[in-house]
Amino acid sequence: MFHECKSNVERMVERVPESNYQQLQHFISESEWDAKAVMRDVARHTNESLESVGGEKGLILDESGNEKAGEKSVGVARQYIGNVGKVCNWQVGVYAGLSRLDKISLVGAKLYLPKEWTSDKKRCRRAGIAQEEQKYRTKPELGLEVIKELEAVIEYDWVGGDSVYGNSPELRKSLRELGKAYVMDVGEELRVCLEKPRPVVPESSGRGRNRTRYVIAEQKISLKNLVKEITESQWQRIKYREGTKGKLVREAAQEKGLDLEKRDGRSRRNRNFDKSENRQNRGQI
């Protein structure tokens, strides 16, 4: 049922052996079935099929979209789409793929609803959106929901994602609380500690309210400035997988508990992790 041309029932009938247009149309548009249960079953089979492949398994979070002409498709809105590099009228979903070496398969998905949808309850009801889904969630929040739904269904060694997810401190904190290692892109303005920070609540001065917010005494530095301190000899060229035009190569360095990566002479991707998590040097996704 998956193919390169535009998907509709007619094209699906052409691809599915012994299928019937009326039956497939009813199945897609009218019949009641549990989409989450189907996806869990797909995830379970994917997890089993990857057991024959060596290496670590990663759960990759990413977003993708479908361009739409009208305004009735659920979640459609004018929004920035990274894979086309512009703002246009699209539906956007947050997807999770289970990968091992060069093998990957979809195991989870959530439709992203912009605020202009979640703030219009009548529009949501007309579109048939369930009541519990009519609340706004960011893409990192949707990614975390997918991760929690896949608990006890699949196994993996780490969670990966681009800066949409890596720039979310709430998602990173939740992953640590769940005991999951992660390898994510972050922006160069992110400030990090070169020593493990020790958060403390400052003592009250005796005037005003008691302070409740944690602070750290350790010095922080932006990744942009940290990269400038790394010499060219510290960067290593790593061939990490085959691409459509040959091997893909990136430059990486390890600096005081940080794995850093750059491309085209600039820092592009990095990951901050506790030294206790560093079971082995992990490359960037």
Secondary structure, DSSP 8 states (H G I E B T S, - for coil): ---SS---HHHHHHHSTT--HHHHHHHHHTS---HHHHHHHHHHHHHHHGGGS-S-EEEEEEEEEEE-SSS-STT-EEEEETTTTEEEEEEEEEEEEEEETTEEEEEEEEEE--HHHHT-HHHHHHTT--GGG-S---HHHHHHHHHHHTTTT---SEEEE-HHHHT-HHHHHHHHHTT-EEEE---TT-EEESS----B-----SSSS---S-B--S-EEEHHHHHHTS-GGG-EEEEEEEETTEEEEEEEEEETTEEEEEETTEEEEEEE--GGG-SS-----
